[in-house]
């Protein structure tokens, strides 16, 4: 006889507790419908069926994160290398293993659920890991020859590590509550100073990180803008090189475009005193595109600023450097469409003199660029009301180009000369005819002179004319 088990009334048997393993996650399998597998309670095993996945995927990474951080905390050399020719970098097995480990941590930190589950100590450890890799002592390179046609390029060894560390740092920035205390003024300054790197790929990573701070951390935005302005001033003083100017100008452009109009007058003052004078620096052509975009933003906002820029270009127009002449010419052509009609007519002498200076340049490339722009019918029609200025400034420069240059340059100058004939005829038509006969005018002048000098009494006007 089987003994009867006496159970308390109204008591439902509770299932055993579920234990989630922190080791390697089990493989996903398809369970057989209607079949339930039980685990023997006599063996020292987990109660959780081994064929079911853990409720927290990648839970083993949370446990193994400290060993991972210790493993990748080894010293890595980041050497600056000049690119002579492109060659694939031979990757060391240990370096490759470290790259994979960094990638795994990055995947974890990109998930907001996992990122919020990380303890504060591990969060700080990851932050210190990133900063220890991305910051290093900068090296001042030899200034580039401004007349050289060869662009020097650099790269950094183990650059993939730096890229992942930057991405990991930006992932940490998404947790505002924890990262705000770590985003100190010294960190902001170090990020801005690191824009001076000559390696383009590394510079892009710093730029993206700083842009995220400007957009997301309002409290630290002022420090970032202040440090970037200091970098520009240091470039004026020849303390910094030009390599950091382009990303700084792009960051300022992104910041100003995010503001609600109207713009404050302090912003226009900063543009006139800090940004636009960069055109007068020796290496302005290296950051021409970024400076042009920022300048165009302010010029569209205020016609008075546009006219001020035009006068600045005229007063600081380069004489010998063909790259700077082309930079000024490009900026001048960008300004013209945004000059109001009244301002355009008032500034016509400045515009025509500037184009005449370029056409008279001893460099054929700059001369041809200016002639091509002046050959535009829309450009010439803008000066139809002031033909005398076209004849006074532009025509002599075109005639000189025809005499000096040959082949294509002479042909283009001849085409422009034929178009300027119309302005020459218009000028002659607008000339005021004399009100009196020339002989009568000189006779009256002679009569006045005779009253003061008796020796002129025998002088006759016919002897002179």
ABEGO torsion letter per residue (X at the ends): XBBBBBBBBGBBBBBBBBBBBABBBBBBBBBBBGBBBBBBAABBBBABBAABBBABBGAAAAAAAAAAAAAAABBBBBBBBBBABBBBBBBBAAAAAAAAAAAAAAAAAABAAAAAABBAAAAAAAAAAAAAAABBBBBBBBBBBAABABBBBBBBBGAAAAAAAAAAAAAAAABAAAAAAABBAAAAAAAAAAAABABAAAAAAAAAAAAAAAAABAAAAAAAAAAAAAAAAAAAAGABBAAAAAAAAAAAAAAAAABBOBBBAAAAAAAAAAAAAAAABAAAAAAAAAAAAAAAAAAAABAAAAAAAAAAAAAABBAABAAAAAAAAAAAAAAAAABBAAAAAAAAAAAAAAAAAAAABABAAAAAAAAAAAABAAAAAAAAABAAAAAAAAAAAAAAAAAABBEAAAAAAAAAAAAAAAAAAAAAAABBBBABBAAAAAAAAAAAAAAABAAAAABBAAAAX
